[in-house]
Each structure stands twice: as structure tokens, then as C-alpha cells.
């Protein structure tokens, strides 16, 4: 009997960065508190990254751990 399917090894949840995030949340580990400037810079970088992930110049509607980047929003 086959317990693991080969496709499960390629699942996004098994990527180290995502697994680390899920584990950190599960263990209820808190993030450090940063100043507003830090969060504004991260938000701007997120928007730039989301736009780079589309092919039509729009910005991705969002990101899902299961399906990846969504379609772009004009």
C-alpha cells in the first residue's frame, strides 16, 4: 500500500518558508513589534511584488497558499 503520493511532496505547504510560517503560528510564537515605517515599506514591496507576478500590468487580487497568485485586478 502506497502511503505517500509523489504529488504531495511538491505541495506548497511543504516549502520550507511556508512550513516555517505555519509552525510558528501553531506554536503561537510572536513577531517583534516594528515601527509604522517598517510596515509601510513592507506593504509597498508586497504591492510591487504582486504586480510583478501578473503578465498584464495589473496587481494580483491576492495569494493563496494552496493555489498561488490569483488573477490581476485592474
C-alpha positions as CSV (number, residue, x, y, z in Angstrom):
1,X,0.0,0.0,0.0
2,X,1.4,3.4,-1.0
3,X,1.1,5.9,1.8
4,X,2.7,9.0,0.2
5,X,1.8,10.1,-3.3
6,X,4.6,11.8,-5.2
7,X,2.5,14.9,-5.8
8,X,2.2,15.5,-2.1
9,X,6.0,16.1,-2.0
10,X,5.6,19.0,-4.4
11,X,2.7,20.6,-2.4
12,X,3.2,24.3,-1.5
13,X,2.8,23.6,2.2
14,X,6.0,21.6,2.2
15,X,8.1,24.5,1.0
16,X,10.4,25.5,3.9
17,X,9.3,29.1,4.1
18,X,5.6,28.3,4.3
19,X,6.1,25.3,6.7
20,X,8.1,27.6,9.0
21,X,5.3,30.2,8.9
22,X,2.7,27.5,9.7
23,X,4.8,26.0,12.5
24,X,5.4,29.5,14.0
25,X,1.7,30.2,14.0
26,X,1.0,26.7,15.5
27,X,3.5,27.3,18.3
28,X,2.0,30.8,18.9
29,X,5.4,32.5,18.5
30,X,5.0,36.3,18.4
31,X,6.7,38.6,15.9
32,X,8.6,41.6,17.1
33,X,6.9,44.9,17.1
34,X,8.2,47.2,14.4
35,X,7.6,50.9,13.7
36,X,5.0,52.0,11.2
37,X,7.7,52.9,8.7
38,X,8.7,49.2,8.5
39,X,5.2,48.1,7.8
40,X,4.6,50.7,5.2
41,X,7.8,49.7,3.4
42,X,6.7,46.0,3.5
43,X,3.2,46.9,2.2
44,X,4.7,48.8,-0.8
45,X,7.1,45.9,-1.5
46,X,4.2,43.5,-1.4
47,X,2.2,45.6,-4.0
48,X,5.3,45.8,-6.3
49,X,5.8,42.0,-6.0
50,X,2.1,41.3,-6.6
51,X,2.2,43.4,-9.7
52,X,5.4,41.7,-11.0
53,X,3.6,38.3,-10.7
54,X,1.0,39.3,-13.3
55,X,1.5,39.5,-17.0
56,X,-0.9,42.3,-17.8
57,X,0.5,45.1,-15.6
58,X,-2.3,44.8,-13.1
59,X,-1.9,43.8,-9.4
60,X,-2.8,40.3,-8.3
61,X,-6.0,40.1,-6.3
62,X,-4.3,38.0,-3.7
63,X,-2.3,35.0,-2.8
64,X,-3.4,31.5,-1.7
65,X,-1.1,29.0,0.0
66,X,-3.0,26.3,-1.9
67,X,-3.3,27.8,-5.4
68,X,-0.7,30.6,-5.6
69,X,-1.2,34.0,-7.1
70,X,-4.8,35.0,-8.2
71,X,-5.7,36.8,-11.3
72,X,-4.9,40.5,-11.6
73,X,-7.2,43.3,-10.5
74,X,-7.3,46.3,-12.8
